[in-house]
Amino acid sequence: MGWGYRKSIKIGPFRIDLSPRGVGHGFGNRRFHIARTPDGRKHVTVNLPGGFHVGRTIGRSSRYRHR
């Protein structure tokens, strides 16, 4: 198990995440959230009633692409 660090700054519906890998940002509310990770991927999350949630990552990190 590894350790990590992340600092989030929330300004209204916007959130900025600071981590050792870089800066990510997101927009949304409790039910729907869109975020961009520090490596460029997009992540969409929908929270449903009863504690269920669905998330999908769109795109890949450049370090995993084959050249």
Backbone bond lengths (Angstrom), bond angles and torsions (degrees), N, CA, C in turn:
res aa  C-N    CA-C-N  psi(-1)  N-CA   C-N-CA  omega(-1)  CA-C   N-CA-C  phi
1 M - - - 1.438 - - 1.521 108.60 -
2 G 1.333 116.17 130.52 1.451 120.52 -179.42 1.514 111.92 -101.49
3 W 1.301 115.51 164.29 1.442 121.93 178.29 1.510 109.32 -108.17
4 G 1.309 117.25 150.48 1.449 121.46 178.58 1.516 110.40 -145.25
5 Y 1.307 115.44 174.22 1.449 121.63 179.28 1.513 108.34 -141.67
6 R 1.326 116.29 136.83 1.449 121.03 175.29 1.512 108.58 -147.25
7 K 1.310 116.62 137.09 1.457 122.43 177.26 1.522 107.23 -119.50
8 S 1.319 116.84 126.83 1.461 122.19 179.29 1.522 109.76 -110.05
9 I 1.329 114.95 137.05 1.454 122.13 175.25 1.517 106.46 -119.48
10 K 1.337 116.84 119.89 1.456 120.68 -176.93 1.514 109.80 -107.70
11 I 1.338 115.14 129.27 1.458 122.19 178.63 1.522 106.65 -130.43
12 G 1.331 116.58 95.11 1.469 120.95 -176.03 1.515 109.53 63.01
13 P 1.348 117.72 -129.71 1.463 119.82 179.52 1.531 113.41 -81.84
14 F 1.339 117.85 -3.07 1.460 122.00 -178.79 1.527 110.57 -95.69
15 R 1.336 116.25 147.22 1.456 120.58 176.48 1.524 108.55 -137.45
16 I 1.322 115.94 135.39 1.459 122.50 176.00 1.515 107.04 -113.80
17 D 1.335 117.19 126.81 1.461 122.70 -179.57 1.519 109.50 -109.67
18 L 1.316 116.25 126.35 1.462 122.43 177.97 1.521 108.08 -109.99
19 S 1.329 116.41 126.39 1.462 121.06 179.38 1.520 108.50 -143.60
20 P 1.333 117.65 171.23 1.462 119.58 177.62 1.531 112.81 -61.25
21 R 1.316 118.60 -24.22 1.467 121.44 179.39 1.514 113.59 -80.90
22 G 1.333 117.68 -17.71 1.450 120.24 179.25 1.515 112.07 144.81
23 V 1.329 115.03 -158.23 1.456 122.34 -177.28 1.520 109.15 -112.94
24 G 1.323 116.35 128.90 1.456 122.19 174.73 1.516 108.78 -118.11
25 H 1.317 116.51 162.91 1.454 119.27 179.17 1.524 109.70 -145.12
26 G 1.321 115.79 157.27 1.442 120.76 -178.45 1.510 111.83 -151.76
27 F 1.340 114.49 168.44 1.449 121.96 -178.76 1.514 108.01 -146.24
28 G 1.304 117.53 137.78 1.454 119.46 175.81 1.508 113.18 156.00
29 N 1.340 113.46 -168.62 1.452 120.92 179.46 1.524 108.27 -133.65
30 R 1.314 118.11 -161.46 1.461 120.87 -177.11 1.529 112.89 -65.64
31 R 1.315 118.09 -33.46 1.462 121.97 -174.94 1.525 114.39 -88.85
32 F 1.331 117.58 -33.14 1.467 121.48 -173.90 1.518 109.28 -140.86
33 H 1.332 116.79 130.79 1.464 120.98 -176.55 1.528 109.69 -142.99
34 I 1.318 116.59 133.28 1.463 123.29 174.93 1.517 107.41 -118.83
35 A 1.333 116.67 132.33 1.462 120.39 -178.35 1.517 110.77 -137.58
36 R 1.324 116.04 154.44 1.457 122.72 171.97 1.515 107.22 -118.52
37 T 1.337 115.68 125.45 1.456 121.34 -177.79 1.525 110.15 -79.96
38 P 1.338 117.85 164.54 1.469 119.57 179.43 1.527 113.81 -59.60
39 D 1.338 118.22 -26.43 1.468 119.25 179.89 1.528 112.95 -92.56
40 G 1.329 118.36 9.65 1.455 121.41 171.09 1.517 116.78 99.20
41 R 1.322 118.36 -3.76 1.462 119.91 178.55 1.522 110.63 -76.69
42 K 1.335 116.57 152.62 1.458 122.08 174.46 1.516 107.96 -105.28
43 H 1.317 116.43 140.37 1.457 121.18 179.75 1.523 108.79 -130.15
44 V 1.344 116.38 126.60 1.458 122.89 179.51 1.526 107.56 -113.43
45 T 1.327 117.02 130.83 1.463 121.97 179.22 1.519 109.34 -129.11
46 V 1.347 115.82 134.97 1.457 122.36 174.11 1.523 106.97 -121.84
47 N 1.322 117.07 123.28 1.459 122.86 178.19 1.522 108.59 -97.78
48 L 1.325 116.46 127.85 1.452 122.75 -178.45 1.526 110.28 -105.34
49 P 1.326 117.63 159.00 1.464 120.00 177.24 1.528 111.25 -60.05
50 G 1.314 116.77 149.15 1.454 121.51 178.89 1.519 113.98 88.85
51 G 1.328 117.98 8.09 1.459 120.78 177.33 1.520 114.91 89.77
52 F 1.324 118.72 3.47 1.459 121.44 178.91 1.523 109.96 -84.78
53 H 1.325 116.18 148.16 1.458 120.23 175.25 1.526 109.74 -145.89
54 V 1.319 114.32 152.98 1.463 122.11 178.77 1.517 106.87 -127.46
55 G 1.324 117.05 130.76 1.455 121.14 179.47 1.516 110.81 -132.83
56 R 1.313 115.95 148.27 1.457 121.32 179.44 1.511 109.07 -141.32
57 T 1.320 116.94 130.44 1.452 122.09 174.95 1.515 108.28 -97.11
58 I 1.323 115.88 131.64 1.454 122.25 -178.22 1.518 108.02 -114.65
59 G 1.317 117.08 127.80 1.456 120.81 -179.26 1.512 110.91 92.45
60 R 1.294 114.74 169.73 1.460 120.93 -179.96 1.501 109.77 -128.66
61 S 1.288 114.36 159.07 1.450 120.95 175.68 1.524 109.10 -71.57
62 S 1.321 116.99 145.20 1.459 120.65 179.69 1.524 111.64 -64.93
63 R 1.328 118.39 -24.03 1.464 117.87 -178.39 1.516 112.29 -77.91
64 Y 1.333 119.18 -12.01 1.447 121.51 177.67 1.530 113.33 -98.18
65 R 1.311 117.51 -7.06 1.462 120.93 -179.54 1.520 110.80 -76.70
66 H 1.308 114.38 142.29 1.470 120.32 176.97 1.512 108.61 -88.92
67 R 1.298 116.46 136.16 1.475 119.40 -179.24 1.496 110.20 -105.38
